[in-house]
Amino acid sequence: MTSAELKILQDAADSKTYKETANALNTSEARVKNIACSTFRELDVHTKAGAVAVALRRKLFFYLIIRRPPRSTLFPYTTLFRS
């Protein structure tokens, strides 16, 4: 799976629209829809929700999740230790 396909799946999981994904990838909305449709065929699903479910089952998001920088909301106690 390409990085663009994974990005589209991740954005679908984050409830982003194709337009928002296209802006993030600096491409057209039609191109994003085309990539999404080919990804759906590859995963043998018909909807965004189905694609996200299959991606979660196959652990395709693992690579993207571990590369994200930590959010301060995930670590609320880090502010207690700052000087």
Helices and strands as residue ranges (DSSP letters): H 3-13, H 18-25, H 29-43, H 48-57, H 62-67, G 76-81
